[in-house]
């Protein structure tokens, strides 16, 4: 039902799909007891609103907390793989990536009881130099990936890729991290640290101008909602980066409430039938 929202018909913007990267906050999952609590808090929040999304789980996290996987399925969410142990793809050899991804997929399939078809790279670390992973993912039976940030980024980015869903030469569909253009800037705005740190009026304006494409998705992590965690300096992230990982957590649920005010999109695998991926030949700079 088209309704007016922020001065523009809501029908112009596809509803946003919720995706959730379930991973520990701390380097040692054995020391971290807070992320299962926060993960369940998010599951409950979604269930109260009838929202189904996609829950990407790290393999070692599924080993440590298999109930977080089965509870996601029981709540109607799709489960996807979020790597074996959250090592960025930029640090993995093809052999290690293949072995670990196969192991993680099998583990989740044992828990879920059906094929796992979705993959998300840690920190959107699918970049130009490791585009070979898209062949491996297709060979292992994945049908889609949500692993690229199609812009320059302080961490991992893949500028030059389409901002819309597209198909890799292997046939794997890619659902990119939504990117907004505001003048000369191209940056994410709908998930993670960006959604958490940017003031809602700016997110709303950006969404109104950019729409987020035919398959907009938000992506969150348990820590995005953990208001009880004291500030700490995350190894390798520095004080400023750690501060960005920490601030704005108390406003996350309120922001999602506004993001989903007119409904939520379906789990990502259900979007594959509607997102109309363009041909791989349209991808600049990717060998076919
Ligand atoms: Zn992650």
Boltz pocket constraint, residues with backbone or C-beta under 6 A from the ligand:
constraints:
  - pocket:
      binder: B
      contacts: [[A, 21], [A, 23], [A, 82], [A, 86], [A, 121], [A, 122], [A, 123]]
      max_distance: 6.0
